[in-house]
Amino acid sequence: MKRSHGFSSLVRTGIGILAANYVKLVYHTGRFSKEPADPIEFSASLGPVIIATWHGQNMILPPFWHHCHPLEILVSRHDDADIGATAYRALGLNVIRGSGSPPGKARADKGGAGALRQMVRSLKRGSSVGLTADMPPGPARRAGRGIIMLAQMSGHPILPLAVTTRHRLVSNNWCRYAVNLPFSRGSIAVGQTIEVPRNADEHLIEKKRQQLENALNVLTARADFLAGRQPQYETGGPAPGLPLSYYLYRAATYLVSPLAPLWLKYRCSQGKEVDGRTQEKLGQKFLQRPQGKLIWIHAASVGETISCLKLIETLLDGQDDLHILVTTATVSAAEVLAERIPEGACHQYAPLDLPGIIQKFLNHWRPDLAVFAESEIWPNTIVDLTRRNISIAMVNGRISHRSFKRWSRAARLIRALLARFDHISAQSSVAEQRLAALGARQVSNFGNMKADISRLAVAPKDLKGLQKQIGRRPFWLAASTHPGEELSVINCHKLLSTKFPNLLTIIVPRHRERADEVAVLAEARNLTLARRSRSDLISKKTDVYLADTLGEMNLFYALAPISFIGGSLVEIGGHNPIEAIDGGSAVLHGPLVDNFQDIYQLLDRHDGALEVIDEKELVASLARLLGSKQLCATMISNSKKQAATLKGATERTARALLDLLDQKAPGVQSKRGD
C-alpha cells in the first residue's frame, strides 16, 4: 500500500491540482465526438449506475460530467494514487479510496472490502460510481470480477464506456496509461447497460465478466475510430491466417461446382428460382458495369432487402459518381427490388459461393466496396475480396443464438473471416457482443436499420375495402408467423371466440408458400377460412382471413388495432415491430426475440409492447386489449414515442461506408494473413 516515488504529501497535492487543470485544458481545447449525442444525460436517465472504463482512459472522463448528477470515483490507497484522488476532487468529483487484489494473490489489505461496501451505499443514496474494470498488475484489458460483484450486490447496472483523444502519449506500464494531449480530436463512446441478477451463480458471473470485457474492447475501438485513430485491438496486427477448415471448405466447393447448374435447375422446378436468371448465380450473365465508383450490397432475402433500401437511397444522395449493385438470393427479395430499387442502383442475383463463380463475378464488377447485410458470411467470397484489396463491411449485423453456437464450433475459421472485415456495424448490443466474441475487430452498435424503414403508402381503396368487410367486428392480426405459431393462434381464436363471438383473426404467414399448410390447420378446427390470394371476401361467417400475398404487410398493420408479431414463440428470434408501430397497431410478442432484443426491451420497459410467454398469456392479453380501446391507444402512443428514439442507424451506417469508400481501405493488404 506504500507504493510511492518519494514525493511529500504537499508535492502530491500540488501535482494533483496541476493534473486537474491539465485535464480541463485537454477537454476545453478538444473537439469531442459523442455516442450517443449526450452520453452523460443518457447515463443520468438510467439512474445510479456503475461506470466502467479501462485503466488509462479514466483521467479525461470527469469534465464530461458537468455536475449533472453525482459521481464518485474509486481510487487506490497507495501514496502515488493521492495525486489522482486530488485531481478528481479538484474536478468536482467525490472519491472512494480502496482497491481489490487479483484472484489468487496474497496481498496486504488494500481496503477493497470497505470500498465495496461504500460504493454499494453510494449507489443506494443515488450517486453513480466509477471504477476501472481491469486491475494491477494486469493483464490490461481483462475485466476483473470485482465490478461484477458490485453490480450483483447493489442491484444497479454497469454502464461501459471509453473516452480517448486522437493525439496522446501512452506509457509502457501494465495499463498503457494514456496522457491525452490538448488541441486534439477526441471521443466518448457509451455502451448498453449490463445487469447482474442478485442470484447469479458462478457461471453467470463469469459470463457477465466476459460480456463487460468484450463491450469495453468494442467501445475502445469505436472511440478510437470516432477520434480519427486507427482502432487498436488486443488482437491487433495482421488478421490471423486461414485455418485448415477454410482450405477444406474451398476444396469441397471446387468439387461440387459442376453440380451447381443441376441444383439450380431443380430449384427452378420447385419455384425457388426464376427460369432464365439462374445464369446470374453461376457468374455467366451480367449487366454492364457502370462507370465510376461501385458499391456492391448483398441482401439475402426480403427483410434484409427492405432494410437496405433506405441505406441505398442515403448513399446515392448527392453522390453523382457513385453506383450501387444490389444482389439478393431469394425470388421474393428480387420482386421487392423490382418495384422499389432507387435510380442509380441495379439488381442481379447473388453468385454462389463457389471459387470459379466468385472470381468471374469480381472480374466483371470490380466493386470498390462490398457490403453484406445482417449475417451473410461466405468464406470464399470474403477471402477473394480480401485478396483483391476490396474493402469489406457488414451492416445491420446480427448473429442468432443458434448461429453463434454453430460458429463457436468453428472458432478459428470465423475469427479469420471476421478479422478481414474493415467495418462491422451491429444492430444491437447482443449482436455487437457476439460478433466481438467471435473475433470481429471493428464492430460498433449503430442500432437497427429496420427502425428507419420508410413505411409504404397504403392504398386507401384497399384499406377502406377491408374495413367495410370487417365492419364493427372485433379482430386482431397474427403477423409473420412460423410453423408452430399458427396452431397457437388458431387455438387462441377458438378460446377468445367464447367471449367475443364475432371475432375475426387475420393470419399473415412469414412465408406465403406455407399458406396451404395454415389453411389445413384452420379447417381442421372447423373454422371458416377466406384467402386473400383467391380474392375471397370477408363475410360475417369468416373466422380466419389468410393474407397470403406478398408486399401487403403495411396494409394489415394499418388495418389491425392489435398485432402479435410472430417468430417469437418459436426459436426464430422475432421480427421487426417498428412496421406495426408505424401502422398504429398495439404490439404483442413472445419471449424469443433475440434478433430484436434491444428494441423489444425498450418497448416493454415503457409499456409500448406486451410480452406473452405462451398461448395462455396470449389469450389473456388479447382479451384485455380487445376489451379496452383505451389500453390499445395508450400502448400505441407509448410505442410511437420509444420508436422515435431508435431512428438514425441508417444515416450512421451510410456515413461510415462513405468514409470507408473514401479511404479506399487503407491497410487492407496488412490484414490478409494468408
C-alpha positions as CSV (number, residue, x, y, z in Angstrom):
1,M,0.0,0.0,0.0
2,K,3.0,2.3,0.5
3,R,4.0,2.4,-3.2
4,S,5.5,5.9,-3.7
5,H,8.1,7.8,-5.7
6,G,9.1,9.6,-2.5
7,F,7.0,12.7,-3.1
8,S,5.8,14.5,0.0
9,S,2.1,14.9,0.7
10,L,2.3,18.6,-0.2
11,V,4.0,17.9,-3.5
12,R,1.5,15.2,-4.4
13,T,-1.3,17.6,-3.7
14,G,0.3,20.2,-6.0
15,I,0.8,17.7,-8.8
16,G,-2.8,16.6,-8.4
17,I,-4.1,20.2,-8.8
18,L,-1.9,20.7,-11.9
19,A,-3.2,17.5,-13.3
20,A,-6.8,18.6,-12.9
21,N,-6.1,21.9,-14.7
22,Y,-4.3,20.0,-17.5
23,V,-7.4,17.7,-17.9
24,K,-9.6,20.8,-18.2
25,L,-7.2,22.2,-20.9
26,V,-7.4,19.0,-22.9
27,Y,-11.2,19.0,-22.6
28,H,-11.8,22.6,-23.5
29,T,-9.4,22.7,-26.4
30,G,-10.5,19.3,-27.8
31,R,-13.2,18.6,-30.4
32,F,-15.1,15.6,-29.0
33,S,-17.5,13.3,-30.8
34,K,-20.0,11.6,-28.6
35,E,-22.1,8.4,-29.0
36,P,-24.8,8.8,-28.0
37,A,-25.1,12.6,-28.7
38,D,-25.4,13.4,-25.0
39,P,-23.8,10.4,-23.2
40,I,-23.9,11.8,-19.7
41,E,-27.6,12.8,-19.9
42,F,-28.1,9.3,-21.2
43,S,-26.3,8.0,-18.1
44,A,-28.3,10.2,-15.8
45,S,-31.6,8.9,-17.4
46,L,-30.7,5.4,-16.2
47,G,-30.5,6.4,-12.6
48,P,-27.4,5.4,-10.4
49,V,-25.1,3.2,-12.5
50,I,-21.6,1.7,-12.2
51,I,-19.4,3.5,-14.8
52,A,-16.8,1.1,-16.1
53,T,-13.7,2.0,-18.1
54,W,-10.3,0.5,-18.8
55,H,-7.2,1.8,-16.9
56,G,-5.6,4.6,-18.8
57,Q,-8.8,6.1,-20.1
58,N,-10.3,7.3,-16.8
59,M,-8.5,10.6,-16.2
60,I,-10.1,12.5,-19.1
61,L,-13.6,11.4,-18.1
62,P,-14.5,13.9,-15.2
63,P,-15.0,17.1,-17.3
64,F,-17.8,15.4,-19.3
65,W,-20.0,15.2,-16.2
66,H,-20.7,18.9,-15.7
67,H,-22.1,18.1,-12.3
68,C,-25.4,17.0,-13.9
69,H,-25.6,14.1,-11.4
70,P,-23.4,12.8,-8.5
71,L,-20.5,10.6,-9.4
72,E,-18.0,9.0,-7.0
73,I,-14.7,7.6,-8.3
74,L,-12.8,4.6,-6.8
75,V,-9.1,5.4,-6.3
76,S,-6.4,3.1,-4.8
77,R,-5.0,3.8,-1.3
78,H,-1.3,3.8,-2.1
79,D,0.6,7.1,-1.8
80,D,1.0,7.9,-5.5
81,A,-2.7,7.5,-6.0
82,D,-3.1,10.6,-3.8
83,I,-2.3,12.6,-7.0
84,G,-5.3,11.1,-8.8
85,A,-7.6,11.5,-5.8
86,T,-6.6,15.2,-5.5
87,A,-7.2,15.7,-9.3
88,Y,-10.6,14.1,-9.1
89,R,-11.6,16.2,-6.2
90,A,-10.4,19.4,-8.0
91,L,-12.5,18.3,-10.9
92,G,-15.6,18.2,-8.7
93,L,-16.0,14.5,-8.0
94,N,-16.1,12.6,-4.8
95,V,-13.5,9.9,-4.2
96,I,-13.7,6.5,-2.6
97,R,-10.4,5.0,-1.6
98,G,-9.5,1.3,-1.8
99,S,-8.9,-1.4,-4.4
100,G,-9.1,-5.2,-4.6
101,S,-6.4,-7.8,-5.4
102,P,-6.4,-10.2,-8.3
103,P,-7.7,-13.7,-7.6
104,G,-5.0,-15.9,-6.0
105,K,-2.8,-13.1,-4.9
106,A,-2.0,-13.0,-1.2
107,R,-1.6,-9.3,-0.6
108,A,-1.9,-6.8,2.3
109,D,-5.4,-5.3,2.8
110,K,-5.9,-2.6,0.2
111,G,-9.3,-1.5,1.5
112,G,-11.2,-3.3,-1.2
113,A,-13.9,-4.7,1.1
114,G,-14.6,-1.4,2.7
115,A,-14.6,0.4,-0.6
116,L,-17.1,-2.2,-2.0
117,R,-19.5,-1.5,0.9
118,Q,-19.1,2.2,0.5
119,M,-19.9,2.0,-3.3
120,V,-23.0,0.0,-2.5
121,R,-24.1,2.7,-0.1
122,S,-23.3,5.4,-2.6
123,L,-25.5,3.7,-5.2
124,K,-28.3,3.4,-2.8
125,R,-28.1,7.1,-2.0
126,G,-28.5,7.9,-5.7
127,S,-24.9,8.5,-6.7
128,S,-23.2,6.8,-9.6
129,V,-19.8,5.3,-9.0
130,G,-16.9,5.0,-11.5
131,L,-14.1,2.4,-11.5
132,T,-11.7,0.7,-13.8
133,A,-12.6,-2.9,-14.9
134,D,-9.0,-4.2,-15.1
135,M,-6.6,-4.1,-12.1
136,P,-2.9,-4.2,-11.5
137,P,-0.6,-6.0,-12.2
138,G,-2.6,-6.8,-15.3
139,P,-3.0,-8.0,-17.9
140,A,-4.5,-4.9,-19.3
141,R,-8.0,-5.0,-20.9
142,R,-9.1,-8.0,-18.8
143,A,-12.1,-7.3,-16.7
144,G,-12.0,-8.4,-13.1
145,R,-14.8,-10.0,-11.1
146,G,-15.0,-7.1,-8.5
147,I,-17.1,-4.8,-10.7
148,I,-19.5,-7.7,-11.5
149,M,-19.8,-8.5,-7.7
150,L,-20.6,-4.8,-7.1
151,A,-23.4,-4.9,-9.7
152,Q,-24.7,-8.1,-8.1
153,M,-24.7,-6.8,-4.6
154,S,-26.1,-3.3,-5.3
155,G,-28.7,-4.3,-8.0
156,H,-27.5,-1.4,-10.2
157,P,-26.4,-1.9,-13.8
158,I,-22.9,-1.5,-15.2
159,L,-22.5,1.2,-17.9
160,P,-19.3,0.5,-20.0
161,L,-17.7,3.5,-21.8
162,A,-14.5,4.5,-23.5
163,V,-13.0,8.0,-23.9
164,T,-9.9,9.0,-25.8
165,T,-8.2,11.6,-27.9
166,R,-6.5,11.2,-31.3
167,H,-3.2,12.6,-30.1
168,R,-1.9,11.1,-26.9
169,L,1.2,9.7,-25.2
170,V,0.9,6.1,-24.0
171,S,3.1,4.7,-21.2
172,N,4.9,1.4,-21.2
173,N,3.5,0.3,-17.9
174,W,1.0,-2.6,-17.5
175,C,-2.1,-0.4,-18.0
176,R,-0.8,1.6,-21.0
177,Y,-1.8,4.8,-19.3
178,A,-2.7,7.5,-21.8
179,V,-1.7,11.1,-21.4
180,N,-4.2,12.9,-23.7
181,L,-2.9,15.9,-25.5
182,P,-4.7,19.2,-25.9
183,F,-6.0,20.7,-29.2
184,S,-6.9,17.2,-30.5
185,R,-10.0,15.4,-31.8
186,G,-11.5,13.2,-29.1
187,S,-14.5,11.0,-28.5
188,I,-16.6,9.3,-25.8
189,A,-18.5,6.1,-26.6
190,V,-21.1,4.7,-24.2
191,G,-22.4,1.2,-24.5
192,Q,-25.5,-0.7,-23.3
193,T,-26.0,-1.4,-19.6
194,I,-25.1,-4.8,-18.2
195,E,-27.2,-6.1,-15.4
196,V,-26.2,-8.8,-12.9
197,P,-29.0,-10.7,-11.1
198,R,-28.6,-10.9,-7.3
199,N,-29.0,-14.7,-7.6
200,A,-26.3,-15.1,-10.3
201,D,-24.2,-18.2,-9.9
202,E,-20.5,-18.6,-10.7
203,H,-21.2,-19.5,-14.4
204,L,-23.4,-16.4,-14.9
205,I,-20.9,-14.1,-13.1
206,E,-18.1,-15.3,-15.5
207,K,-20.4,-14.8,-18.4
208,K,-21.1,-11.2,-17.3
209,R,-17.4,-10.6,-16.8
210,Q,-16.7,-11.7,-20.4
211,Q,-19.6,-9.6,-21.6
212,L,-18.2,-6.5,-19.9
213,E,-14.7,-7.2,-21.2
214,N,-16.0,-7.6,-24.8
215,A,-18.1,-4.5,-24.5
216,L,-15.2,-2.3,-23.3
217,N,-12.9,-3.6,-26.1
218,V,-15.5,-2.8,-28.7
219,L,-16.2,0.7,-27.2
220,T,-12.4,1.4,-27.1
221,A,-12.1,0.5,-30.8
222,R,-15.2,2.7,-31.5
223,A,-13.8,5.6,-29.6
224,D,-10.5,5.4,-31.5
225,F,-12.4,5.4,-34.8
226,L,-14.5,8.4,-33.8
227,A,-11.4,10.3,-32.7
228,G,-9.7,9.6,-36.1
229,R,-7.3,7.0,-34.9
230,Q,-6.7,3.5,-36.4
231,P,-8.6,1.3,-33.8
232,Q,-6.3,-0.7,-31.6
233,Y,-7.3,-4.2,-30.5
234,E,-6.0,-6.8,-28.2
235,T,-5.8,-9.0,-31.2
236,G,-4.1,-6.2,-33.3
237,G,-1.8,-6.7,-36.2
238,P,-2.5,-8.8,-39.3
239,A,-5.6,-10.9,-39.5
240,P,-5.0,-14.5,-38.4
241,G,-4.0,-16.9,-41.1
242,L,-6.7,-19.0,-42.7
243,P,-7.1,-22.3,-40.8
244,L,-7.2,-25.8,-42.4
245,S,-11.0,-25.8,-42.2
246,Y,-11.1,-23.0,-44.7
247,Y,-9.0,-24.9,-47.3
248,L,-11.1,-27.9,-46.8
249,Y,-14.2,-25.8,-47.4
250,R,-12.6,-24.3,-50.6
251,A,-11.7,-27.8,-51.8
252,A,-15.2,-29.1,-51.2
253,T,-16.8,-26.2,-53.1
254,Y,-14.4,-26.8,-56.0
255,L,-15.6,-30.4,-56.1
256,V,-19.3,-29.6,-56.0
257,S,-19.1,-26.7,-58.6
258,P,-20.0,-28.9,-61.6
259,L,-23.3,-29.9,-59.8
260,A,-24.4,-26.2,-59.4
261,P,-26.4,-26.0,-62.7
262,L,-28.3,-29.2,-61.9
263,W,-29.1,-27.9,-58.4
264,L,-30.4,-24.6,-59.7
265,K,-32.5,-26.4,-62.4
266,Y,-34.1,-28.4,-59.6
267,R,-34.8,-25.3,-57.6
268,C,-36.4,-23.8,-60.7
269,S,-38.8,-26.8,-60.8
270,Q,-39.7,-26.0,-57.2
271,G,-40.5,-22.4,-57.9
272,K,-37.5,-21.2,-55.9
273,E,-35.5,-19.7,-58.8
274,V,-36.5,-17.7,-61.8
275,D,-36.1,-19.6,-65.1
276,G,-33.7,-17.6,-67.3
277,R,-31.9,-15.9,-64.5
278,T,-30.1,-18.8,-62.9
279,Q,-27.0,-17.9,-65.0
280,E,-26.5,-14.9,-62.8
281,K,-25.9,-17.2,-59.9
282,L,-23.4,-19.0,-62.0
283,G,-21.5,-15.9,-62.9
284,Q,-22.3,-16.2,-66.6
285,K,-24.7,-13.3,-67.3
286,F,-24.2,-9.8,-66.2
287,L,-25.5,-6.3,-66.6
288,Q,-22.9,-3.8,-67.8
289,R,-20.7,-2.3,-65.1
290,P,-21.4,1.5,-64.8
291,Q,-18.5,4.0,-64.8
292,G,-17.3,5.5,-61.5
293,K,-17.3,4.1,-58.0
294,L,-19.3,1.0,-57.3
295,I,-20.6,-0.4,-54.0
296,W,-21.8,-4.0,-54.0
297,I,-24.5,-4.6,-51.4
298,H,-25.7,-8.1,-50.8
299,A,-29.1,-8.5,-49.0
300,A,-30.1,-12.2,-49.0
301,S,-33.9,-12.1,-48.5
302,V,-36.8,-9.8,-48.1
303,G,-36.1,-8.5,-44.6
304,E,-32.5,-7.5,-45.4
305,T,-33.5,-6.1,-48.8
306,I,-36.2,-3.8,-47.3
307,S,-33.8,-2.5,-44.6
308,C,-31.2,-1.7,-47.2
309,L,-33.4,0.3,-49.5
310,K,-33.2,3.4,-47.2
311,L,-29.4,2.8,-47.0
312,I,-29.1,2.7,-50.8
313,E,-31.1,6.0,-51.1
314,T,-28.9,7.7,-48.4
315,L,-25.7,6.5,-50.1
316,L,-26.7,7.7,-53.5
317,D,-28.0,11.1,-52.3
318,G,-25.6,13.8,-53.7
319,Q,-23.1,11.2,-55.0
320,D,-23.2,11.6,-58.7
321,D,-20.3,9.3,-59.5
322,L,-21.5,6.5,-57.2
323,H,-23.4,3.5,-58.3
324,I,-24.7,0.5,-56.4
325,L,-25.1,-3.1,-57.3
326,V,-27.7,-5.0,-55.2
327,T,-27.6,-8.7,-55.1
328,T,-30.2,-11.0,-53.5
329,A,-30.6,-14.7,-53.0
330,T,-34.4,-15.2,-53.0
331,V,-37.0,-14.6,-55.6
332,S,-39.3,-12.7,-53.2
333,A,-36.4,-10.2,-52.4
334,A,-35.9,-9.7,-56.2
335,E,-39.6,-9.0,-56.6
336,V,-39.5,-6.3,-53.9
337,L,-36.5,-4.7,-55.6
338,A,-38.1,-4.7,-59.0
339,E,-40.7,-2.3,-57.7
340,R,-38.7,-0.2,-55.3
341,I,-35.0,-0.1,-56.4
342,P,-33.8,3.6,-56.5
343,E,-32.3,5.2,-59.5
344,G,-28.6,4.7,-59.6
345,A,-28.8,1.1,-58.4
346,C,-29.2,-2.1,-60.3
347,H,-30.1,-5.7,-59.2
348,Q,-28.7,-9.1,-60.0
349,Y,-29.0,-12.5,-58.2
350,A,-26.0,-13.2,-55.9
351,P,-23.3,-15.5,-57.2
352,L,-23.0,-18.8,-55.4
353,D,-20.0,-19.1,-53.0
354,L,-18.0,-21.3,-55.4
355,P,-14.5,-20.2,-56.2
356,G,-14.7,-20.0,-60.0
357,I,-18.1,-18.2,-59.9
358,I,-16.9,-15.6,-57.4
359,Q,-13.9,-14.9,-59.5
360,K,-16.0,-14.3,-62.6
361,F,-18.3,-12.1,-60.7
362,L,-15.5,-9.9,-59.2
363,N,-13.6,-9.8,-62.5
364,H,-16.7,-8.2,-64.1
365,W,-18.0,-5.9,-61.4
366,R,-14.7,-4.8,-59.7
367,P,-16.5,-3.2,-56.7
368,D,-14.7,-0.6,-54.7
369,L,-16.6,-1.7,-51.5
370,A,-18.5,-4.9,-50.7
371,V,-21.3,-4.7,-48.1
372,F,-23.1,-7.6,-46.6
373,A,-26.3,-7.2,-44.7
374,E,-27.0,-8.8,-41.4
375,S,-25.5,-12.3,-41.1
376,E,-24.1,-13.1,-44.6
377,I,-20.7,-14.7,-44.1
378,W,-19.4,-16.6,-47.2
379,P,-15.8,-17.8,-46.8
380,N,-14.8,-17.9,-50.5
381,T,-16.3,-14.5,-51.2
382,I,-14.7,-12.8,-48.2
383,V,-11.3,-14.3,-48.9
384,D,-11.3,-13.4,-52.6
385,L,-12.4,-9.9,-51.9
386,T,-9.5,-9.5,-49.4
387,R,-7.0,-10.8,-51.9
388,R,-8.1,-8.1,-54.4
389,N,-7.8,-5.4,-51.7
390,I,-11.5,-4.7,-51.9
391,S,-12.9,-3.2,-48.7
392,I,-15.5,-5.3,-46.9
393,A,-18.2,-4.2,-44.5
394,M,-21.1,-5.8,-42.6
395,V,-24.1,-3.6,-41.9
396,N,-27.0,-4.2,-39.5
397,G,-25.0,-7.2,-38.4
398,R,-26.5,-9.9,-36.2
399,I,-25.7,-13.4,-35.1
400,S,-28.6,-15.5,-33.8
401,H,-28.1,-17.7,-30.8
402,R,-28.0,-20.8,-32.9
403,S,-25.5,-19.3,-35.4
404,F,-23.4,-18.1,-32.5
405,K,-23.2,-21.7,-31.1
406,R,-22.5,-23.1,-34.6
407,W,-19.8,-20.6,-35.4
408,S,-18.2,-21.1,-32.0
409,R,-17.5,-24.7,-33.0
410,A,-15.5,-23.3,-35.9
411,A,-13.8,-20.6,-33.8
412,R,-10.6,-20.3,-35.9
413,L,-12.5,-20.0,-39.2
414,I,-15.0,-17.4,-38.1
415,R,-12.2,-15.4,-36.3
416,A,-10.1,-15.4,-39.5
417,L,-13.1,-14.3,-41.6
418,L,-14.5,-11.6,-39.3
419,A,-10.9,-10.1,-39.0
420,R,-11.0,-9.4,-42.7
421,F,-13.9,-7.0,-42.4
422,D,-12.9,-3.3,-42.5
423,H,-16.2,-2.3,-40.8
424,I,-18.9,-4.1,-38.9
425,S,-22.0,-2.3,-37.5
426,A,-24.2,-4.4,-35.4
427,Q,-27.9,-3.9,-35.0
428,S,-28.0,-4.4,-31.2
429,S,-25.7,-4.7,-28.2
430,V,-26.3,-8.5,-28.1
431,A,-25.2,-8.8,-31.8
432,E,-22.2,-6.5,-31.1
433,Q,-21.0,-8.6,-28.2
434,R,-21.5,-11.9,-30.1
435,L,-19.6,-10.6,-33.1
436,A,-16.8,-9.3,-30.9
437,A,-16.7,-12.7,-29.0
438,L,-16.3,-14.5,-32.4
439,G,-13.3,-12.3,-33.3
440,A,-14.7,-9.2,-35.1
441,R,-12.2,-6.4,-34.7
442,Q,-14.0,-3.3,-35.9
443,V,-17.6,-3.6,-34.6
444,S,-19.9,-0.9,-33.4
445,N,-23.6,-0.9,-32.3
446,F,-25.2,1.6,-34.7
447,G,-28.7,0.4,-33.9
448,N,-31.1,-1.4,-36.2
449,M,-31.6,0.0,-39.7
450,K,-35.1,-1.6,-39.7
451,A,-36.2,1.2,-37.4
452,D,-35.6,3.6,-40.3
453,I,-37.7,1.7,-42.9
454,S,-39.9,4.1,-44.8
455,R,-43.5,3.0,-44.4
456,L,-45.0,2.2,-47.7
457,A,-48.1,4.2,-48.6
458,V,-51.3,2.1,-48.1
459,A,-53.8,2.3,-50.9
460,P,-56.9,4.0,-49.4
461,K,-59.2,1.9,-51.6
462,D,-57.7,-1.4,-50.2
463,L,-57.8,-0.2,-46.6
464,K,-61.4,1.0,-46.9
465,G,-62.5,-2.1,-48.7
466,L,-61.2,-4.4,-45.8
467,Q,-62.6,-2.1,-43.2
468,K,-66.0,-2.3,-44.8
469,Q,-65.9,-6.1,-45.0
470,I,-64.9,-6.3,-41.3
471,G,-67.4,-3.7,-40.1
472,R,-67.7,-3.4,-36.3
473,R,-66.4,-6.9,-35.6
474,P,-63.5,-7.3,-33.1
475,F,-60.4,-8.6,-34.8
476,W,-56.6,-8.9,-34.4
477,L,-53.6,-9.7,-36.6
478,A,-51.0,-12.5,-36.2
479,A,-48.1,-11.3,-38.4
480,S,-45.1,-13.1,-39.8
481,T,-46.0,-16.4,-38.2
482,H,-43.9,-19.6,-38.4
483,P,-44.6,-23.3,-38.1
484,G,-45.9,-24.0,-34.6
485,E,-47.2,-20.5,-34.1
486,E,-50.3,-20.7,-36.4
487,L,-51.7,-23.6,-34.3
488,S,-51.4,-21.4,-31.2
489,V,-53.0,-18.5,-33.0
490,I,-55.9,-20.8,-34.1
491,N,-56.3,-22.2,-30.6
492,C,-56.4,-18.6,-29.2
493,H,-59.2,-17.7,-31.7
494,K,-61.2,-20.7,-30.5
495,L,-60.8,-19.7,-26.8
496,L,-61.4,-16.0,-27.4
497,S,-64.5,-16.6,-29.6
498,T,-66.4,-17.7,-26.5
499,K,-66.0,-14.1,-25.1
500,F,-66.0,-12.3,-28.5
501,P,-68.5,-14.3,-30.6
502,N,-67.9,-12.3,-33.8
503,L,-64.1,-12.4,-33.5
504,L,-62.0,-12.3,-36.7
505,T,-58.4,-13.4,-36.8
506,I,-56.1,-12.4,-39.6
507,I,-53.0,-14.5,-40.2
508,V,-50.1,-13.4,-42.3
509,P,-47.6,-16.3,-42.5
510,R,-44.0,-15.2,-42.9
511,H,-43.6,-17.4,-46.0
512,R,-46.6,-17.3,-48.3
513,E,-45.7,-20.7,-49.7
514,R,-46.9,-22.1,-46.4
515,A,-50.4,-20.8,-46.9
516,D,-51.9,-24.2,-47.8
517,E,-50.4,-25.6,-44.6
518,V,-52.0,-22.9,-42.5
519,A,-55.4,-23.3,-44.2
520,V,-55.4,-27.0,-43.4
521,L,-54.8,-26.2,-39.7
522,A,-57.8,-23.7,-39.6
523,E,-60.1,-26.0,-41.5
524,A,-59.2,-28.9,-39.2
525,R,-60.6,-26.9,-36.3
526,N,-63.8,-26.2,-38.2
527,L,-63.1,-22.6,-38.8
528,T,-64.4,-20.8,-41.8
529,L,-61.5,-19.5,-43.9
530,A,-61.1,-16.8,-46.5
531,R,-57.9,-16.3,-48.6
532,R,-56.7,-13.0,-50.0
533,S,-54.7,-14.7,-52.8
534,R,-58.0,-16.0,-54.1
535,S,-59.8,-12.7,-53.7
536,D,-62.1,-14.1,-51.1
537,L,-64.2,-11.6,-49.3
538,I,-64.6,-11.4,-45.5
539,S,-68.1,-12.4,-44.7
540,K,-69.9,-12.4,-41.3
541,K,-69.1,-16.2,-41.1
542,T,-65.4,-15.8,-41.8
543,D,-63.4,-16.8,-38.7
544,V,-59.9,-16.6,-40.2
545,Y,-58.7,-14.4,-43.0
546,L,-55.4,-15.7,-44.5
547,A,-53.4,-12.9,-46.0
548,D,-51.2,-15.0,-48.3
549,T,-50.0,-12.3,-50.7
550,L,-46.6,-10.5,-51.0
551,G,-45.8,-6.9,-50.0
552,E,-49.1,-6.0,-48.2
553,M,-47.9,-6.2,-44.6
554,N,-48.2,-2.4,-44.2
555,L,-51.8,-2.6,-45.2
556,F,-52.6,-5.1,-42.5
557,Y,-50.7,-3.2,-39.8
558,A,-52.6,0.0,-40.8
559,L,-55.8,-2.1,-40.5
560,A,-55.4,-4.0,-37.3
561,P,-55.7,-2.4,-33.8
562,I,-53.7,-5.3,-32.3
563,S,-50.8,-7.2,-33.8
564,F,-49.0,-10.3,-32.5
565,I,-45.5,-10.3,-34.1
566,G,-44.5,-13.9,-34.9
567,G,-41.2,-15.7,-34.9
568,S,-41.2,-15.1,-31.1
569,L,-43.0,-18.1,-29.7
570,V,-40.6,-20.4,-31.6
571,E,-36.8,-20.2,-31.9
572,I,-36.7,-17.8,-34.9
573,G,-35.6,-14.7,-33.0
574,G,-38.6,-12.5,-33.6
575,H,-39.3,-9.9,-36.3
576,N,-39.3,-6.2,-36.6
577,P,-42.1,-4.5,-34.6
578,I,-41.4,-1.0,-36.0
579,E,-43.6,-1.5,-39.0
580,A,-46.6,-2.4,-36.8
581,I,-45.9,0.6,-34.6
582,D,-45.8,2.9,-37.6
583,G,-49.0,1.4,-38.8
584,G,-50.7,2.3,-35.5
585,S,-51.1,-1.2,-34.1
586,A,-50.6,-2.3,-30.4
587,V,-47.8,-4.9,-30.3
588,L,-47.7,-8.3,-28.6
589,H,-44.7,-10.6,-28.9
590,G,-43.3,-13.9,-27.5
591,P,-40.2,-14.2,-25.4
592,L,-37.9,-15.4,-28.2
593,V,-36.9,-12.1,-29.7
594,D,-33.2,-12.4,-29.8
595,N,-32.9,-10.7,-33.2
596,F,-34.6,-7.5,-31.9
597,Q,-33.8,-7.8,-28.2
598,D,-32.8,-4.1,-27.6
599,I,-36.0,-2.8,-29.4
600,Y,-38.4,-5.1,-27.5
601,Q,-36.7,-4.4,-24.1
602,L,-37.2,-0.7,-24.7
603,L,-40.8,-1.1,-25.7
604,D,-41.6,-3.5,-22.9
605,R,-39.9,-1.2,-20.3
606,H,-42.1,1.8,-21.4
607,D,-45.4,-0.1,-21.8
608,G,-45.2,0.1,-25.6
609,A,-45.5,-3.7,-26.1
610,L,-46.6,-6.7,-24.2
611,E,-44.6,-9.9,-23.9
612,V,-46.6,-13.2,-23.8
613,I,-44.6,-16.3,-22.9
614,D,-47.1,-18.8,-24.2
615,E,-50.5,-19.5,-25.7
616,K,-52.3,-19.0,-22.4
617,E,-50.8,-15.5,-21.8
618,L,-51.5,-14.6,-25.5
619,V,-55.2,-15.3,-24.9
620,A,-55.3,-13.3,-21.7
621,S,-53.5,-10.3,-23.2
622,L,-55.7,-10.3,-26.3
623,A,-58.8,-10.4,-24.2
624,R,-57.7,-7.3,-22.3
625,L,-56.8,-5.4,-25.4
626,L,-59.9,-6.4,-27.4
627,G,-62.0,-5.2,-24.4
628,S,-60.3,-1.9,-24.0
629,K,-59.7,0.7,-26.8
630,Q,-58.1,3.0,-24.2
631,L,-55.5,0.4,-23.3
632,C,-54.7,-0.1,-27.0
633,A,-54.4,3.7,-27.6
634,T,-52.1,4.1,-24.6
635,M,-49.8,1.2,-25.8
636,I,-49.7,2.7,-29.3
637,S,-48.8,6.1,-28.0
638,N,-46.1,4.8,-25.8
639,S,-44.6,2.6,-28.6
640,K,-44.5,5.5,-31.0
641,K,-42.6,7.7,-28.6
642,Q,-40.0,4.9,-28.0
643,A,-39.7,4.0,-31.7
644,A,-38.8,7.6,-32.5
645,T,-35.7,7.3,-30.3
646,L,-34.5,4.3,-32.3
647,K,-34.1,6.2,-35.6
648,G,-30.8,7.1,-37.2
649,A,-28.9,3.8,-37.7
650,T,-29.2,4.1,-41.5
651,E,-27.6,7.6,-41.5
652,R,-24.8,6.5,-39.3
653,T,-24.1,3.4,-41.4
654,A,-24.1,5.4,-44.7
655,R,-21.7,7.9,-43.2
656,A,-19.3,5.1,-42.1
657,L,-19.5,3.4,-45.5
658,L,-18.8,6.6,-47.4
659,D,-15.8,7.2,-45.1
660,L,-14.5,3.7,-45.9
661,L,-15.0,4.2,-49.6
662,D,-13.1,7.5,-49.4
663,Q,-10.2,5.8,-47.5
664,K,-10.1,3.1,-50.2
665,A,-9.5,0.6,-47.4
666,P,-6.0,1.7,-46.1
667,G,-4.1,-1.2,-44.6
668,V,-6.2,-3.9,-46.2
669,Q,-3.1,-5.6,-47.5
670,S,-1.7,-6.0,-44.0
671,K,-4.9,-7.7,-42.7
672,R,-4.6,-10.7,-45.1
673,G,-2.6,-13.0,-43.0
674,D,-2.8,-15.7,-45.8
